[in-house]
Each structure stands twice: as C-alpha cells, then as structure tokens.
Amino acid sequence: MASESGLPFSSDMPAAASKPRSIQDIVSVVVDSVWQYVHVAAAAFLFYEDRLLCLYSLVGFASLCCGVVAASRTGGVVPVMGEELWRIAIPASAIISVTTSLGCRIAGWVSAKATCCLCVLVPAAIVGLTTVTVRNDKTARLRL
C-alpha cells in the first residue's frame, strides 16, 4: 500500500531489504571503533620502539596538565571549557614534545643532553604556553 504522495510506507518494505541495512550498520560501527584500537596499538608499539619519544610524550602530557591546573588556580577561568586549550595548547604541546624528541634523536643526544631538555626546557615551555593560552581565553572566562 502506498501513501497519497506515491511513496511506500515502511510496512510495505520487505523484511529482506531492512536486514542488509542492519548488517551494514553493524559493520560500520565495528569499522569505526576498530581504527581507534589500531591507533592505540600503533602508539604502544612506537613507544616501545622509541622510549625517548614515550618519555617526552609523558612529560609533555604532565606539563600540559600542570599548565591547566596553574591557569585554573590563578586566572579564574575554566580551562577545559575554553576553545584555546583544545585549538592551540594541546596541539602545540604535542608538537613541542615530538619535535624535541626527534631533534634529540637526530642530534644523537640520548643521554645527558636529552635529560637536560627533558627536565628543564620542555616542561617550562609547555606549562608557560598552556598557562598563557588558557588565561587569555575569553570563552573560558565567560563560562564561570
């Protein structure tokens, strides 16, 4: 039976036509979630192979968290609600960590000089960048 506009009702559709659609939905959900696990496994393998990158990434993440806490304590803002944290601070801290690790690897600094960069330069740069970026974010101030 068709409607007045000539389009069929959903009850007019045979059961076989709706079954492949549900299989397609299941396949798309599986494919959409599998890529996340593939990325996590690839990052774990990369961190296993390059421990200096893993170390710089962990220090970068800890420094980012310290910068967010410092900005929220002193600036009177809600850092995670602002746009600048997600748009500028997080990608910039990732870039700083990865490029510093790569630069140390290329320069051959895998011991004392890399530890100096790790302990002093990277955390200071990321905490400073995050604090300044979040503190100057107007959308984070408006959400109080």
Secondary structure, DSSP 8 states (H G I E B T S, - for coil): -B-TTS-B-GGGS-HHHHHHHHHHHHHHHHHHHHHHHHHHHHHHHHHHH-HHHHHHHHHHHHHHHHHHHHHHHHH---GGGSHHIIIIIHHHHHHHHHHHHHHHHHHT--SHHHHHIIIIIHHHHHHHHHHHHHHT-HHHHHT-
